[in-house]
């Protein structure tokens, strides 16, 4: 479904004569924001790459960043440290292949500080914005029902609607279904293999 179709269906489910397109759009935007705060599925995964040519202390997180999956420098995973522990390293200002990182505002601080090479950030990203009626994104394609019932929970608060519990229950049911499907994809299928507990050379 595209944005316009979702709005039309939302207004039909709400079934009120006093709902405007502007207000409907507000509820849909709030609904999507709520979904992004909790849902973590493969279609939200992205990669951002950084390339260094001079000594660099930090990298800026992407504008659509939600949550880190992992961070690699030249195929070596970095370890995240709390700031208080990272600060003891940063005081040294050593240059080299980074091993540790920590968040400071909208940046990740690195230690040691790279002067060359590349860094890969795998992360969960927000869904692309919807503005025109013809717009679609991954969420509107795979889970328009989740958007609808998330938006309806906000509409029910606004209108003090008696259907609030029903809509909330449907929202949580759809969200759990989608999240469970994502977990099962990671744990089942022909690409999964049992790994031995011990290795003998």
C-alpha positions, -999 to +999 in steps of 0.1 A: +000+000+000+011+036-006+008+065+018-025+077+003-040+042+004-030+038+041-046+072+049-078+062+032-080+029+049-071+045+083-100+069+079-124+041+070-114+021+101-117+051+123-151+059+108-155+095+120-168+124+100-145+149+118-112+133+108-092+155+084-063+144+062-039+165+082-049+149+115-049+114+099-013+121+087-003+131+122-016+099+137+001+078+110+034+096+116+031+090+153+023+054+146+054+049+125+076+066+151+062+041+177+070+012+154+105+023+148+112+026+185+105-011+191+106-031+159+139-046+148+137-067+116+161-074+087+144-049+064+155-022+088+192-032+085+216-009+066+254-005+063+273+028+064+310+028+054+337+053+064+371+057+047+400+074+065+430+092+050+440+112+081+440+105+118+404+105+129+390+106+165+353+101+157+327+093+131+292+108+127+263+085+129+240+084+098+209+106+100+186+076+098+204+057+126+183+039+153+206+012+168+240-004+162+242-040+152+280-041+149+310-021+139+340-034+119+374-020+110+391-039+082+369-070+090+377-069+128+348-063+151+352-034+176+342-036+212+319-011+227+330+005+260+313+028+285+325+064+283+342+063+317+364+034+305+369+048+271+381+082+285+412+066+300+422+053+265+413+086+247+437+106+269+466+087+252+455+097+217+472+067+201+470+062+164+463+028+148+436+003+139+407+009+163+396-018+187+371+001+209+343+026+204+318+046+225+289+069+217+291+107+224+260+125+212+256+118+175+292+104+171+312+073+178+346+079+194+373+055+182+404+041+199+431+038+187+425+065+162+427+054+125+447+073+100+438+050+071+416+021+061+378+017+063+351+013+090+318-005+084+288+003+106+259-022+104+228-007+120+190-005+122+177+025+103+145+044+102+122+038+073+123+062+044+099+092+048+064+093+033+053+127+019+033+123-013+003+099-016+022+077-040+051+072-016+060+037-003+087+023+019+095-011+032+071-008+062+041+002+040+049-028+017+053-056+043+032-043+073+005-017+064-017-033+090+008-025+117+009+011+106-029+013+106-034+000+141-005+019+156-020+051+142-054+041+155-041+038+191-031+075+189-065+084+173-082+066+202-064+087+227-073+119+208-110+110+205-113+091+238-126+062+216-140+031+233-123+009+207-089+018+222-082-016+238-092-035+207-069-014+185-040-017+209-044-055+211-043-057+173-012-035+172+007-056+197-004-088+179+008-077+145+041-063+160+047-096+178+040-116+147+064-096+125+092-096+152+087-133+158+090-140+120+122-120+119+137-140+148+126-173+132+143-164+100+176-160+118+173-194+136+157-217+110+163-228+074+187-248+054+216-223+059+216-231+097+241-256+109+248-272+143+282-262+155+303-286+175+309-278+212+346-287+209+372-286+181+400-311+179+430-302+157 
